[in-house]
Amino acid sequence: MEIASWIAQLRKGAAELVVLSVLGRGEAYGLQILEQANCAGEIVTEGALYPLLARLEKESKLKSRWVTDDGPHPRKFYQLTGDGAAAHSAMTKAWVAFRLAMSEIVEEDR
């Protein structure tokens, strides 16, 4: 497997948790989500973000609203629903357990 393909799969797997984590801090519009998601390195691409937001909204993990008076262009703001907050909590717990196990195995001799 080529390393770039492997890295792409890691990002794809982490994208939902990252978006839910950003929105767990409060309501945000697409560009804000993208900037916060990538503040420590590229995790989510713009091309992947909007389909992910649409899917999460369809799954009732997010709700959205349009704001038209906040500048020259309307912006769609997203926030977690109760289902989204529950998914975020469960995914965070699973991520922490996974990260600890991986660190123990992969970084054991470093």
C-alpha positions as CSV (number, residue, x, y, z in Angstrom):
1,M,0.0,0.0,0.0
2,E,1.2,3.4,-0.9
3,I,1.7,5.7,2.2
4,A,-0.4,8.5,0.6
5,S,-3.4,6.1,0.2
6,W,-2.9,4.9,3.8
7,I,-2.9,8.5,5.1
8,A,-6.0,9.3,3.1
9,Q,-7.8,6.4,4.8
10,L,-6.7,7.6,8.2
11,R,-8.1,11.0,7.5
12,K,-11.3,9.6,6.1
13,G,-11.8,7.6,9.2
14,A,-11.2,10.5,11.5
15,A,-13.2,13.2,9.7
16,E,-16.5,12.5,11.4
17,L,-15.1,12.6,14.9
18,V,-13.1,15.8,14.0
19,V,-16.2,17.6,12.7
20,L,-18.3,16.5,15.7
21,S,-15.6,17.7,18.0
22,V,-15.4,21.1,16.4
23,L,-19.2,21.5,16.6
24,G,-19.1,20.3,20.2
25,R,-17.4,23.6,21.0
26,G,-20.3,25.5,19.5
27,E,-22.2,26.4,16.3
28,A,-20.0,27.1,13.2
29,Y,-20.3,27.6,9.4
30,G,-18.4,25.5,6.9
31,L,-15.2,27.5,6.5
32,Q,-14.9,27.9,10.3
33,I,-15.3,24.1,10.7
34,L,-12.7,23.5,8.0
35,E,-10.2,25.9,9.7
36,Q,-10.7,24.5,13.1
37,A,-10.6,20.9,11.9
38,N,-7.3,21.6,10.2
39,C,-5.6,23.8,12.8
40,A,-3.1,21.2,13.7
41,G,-2.6,19.7,10.2
42,E,-4.8,18.7,7.3
43,I,-7.4,16.3,8.4
44,V,-10.5,17.3,6.4
45,T,-10.5,18.6,2.9
46,E,-13.1,21.1,1.6
47,G,-14.2,18.5,-0.9
48,A,-15.0,16.0,1.8
49,L,-16.4,18.4,4.4
50,Y,-19.7,19.4,2.7
51,P,-20.8,15.9,1.8
52,L,-20.0,14.8,5.4
53,L,-22.0,17.7,6.8
54,A,-24.9,16.8,4.6
55,R,-24.7,13.1,5.7
56,L,-24.5,14.1,9.4
57,E,-27.5,16.3,9.0
58,K,-29.5,13.6,7.2
59,E,-28.6,11.2,10.1
60,S,-30.0,13.9,12.6
61,K,-26.6,14.4,14.2
62,L,-26.5,18.0,13.1
63,K,-29.0,20.7,12.4
64,S,-28.4,23.8,10.4
65,R,-29.7,27.3,9.8
66,W,-29.1,29.9,7.2
67,V,-27.9,33.4,8.3
68,T,-28.2,36.1,5.7
69,D,-27.5,39.3,7.7
70,D,-23.9,38.4,8.7
71,G,-22.1,39.7,5.6
72,P,-22.3,39.8,1.9
73,H,-23.1,36.1,1.5
74,P,-25.5,33.8,3.3
75,R,-23.9,31.3,5.6
76,K,-25.2,27.9,6.8
77,F,-24.4,27.4,10.4
78,Y,-24.3,23.9,11.9
79,Q,-24.7,22.6,15.4
80,L,-24.9,19.3,17.2
81,T,-28.2,17.7,18.0
82,G,-28.7,15.5,21.0
83,D,-28.0,12.5,18.8
84,G,-24.8,14.2,17.5
85,A,-23.7,15.0,21.1
86,A,-24.2,11.3,22.0
87,A,-22.4,10.1,18.9
88,H,-19.5,12.5,19.7
89,S,-19.3,11.2,23.3
90,A,-19.3,7.6,22.2
91,M,-16.8,8.2,19.4
92,T,-14.4,10.1,21.7
93,K,-14.4,7.3,24.2
94,A,-13.6,4.8,21.4
95,W,-11.0,7.1,19.9
96,V,-9.2,7.4,23.3
97,A,-9.1,3.7,23.8
98,F,-7.9,3.1,20.2
99,R,-5.2,5.8,20.5
100,L,-3.9,4.4,23.8
101,A,-3.7,0.9,22.4
102,M,-2.0,2.1,19.2
103,S,0.5,4.2,21.1
104,E,1.4,1.2,23.3
105,I,2.0,-1.0,20.3
106,V,3.4,1.3,17.7
107,E,5.5,3.6,20.0
108,E,6.7,0.9,22.4
109,D,10.4,1.0,21.4
110,R,10.7,4.7,20.5
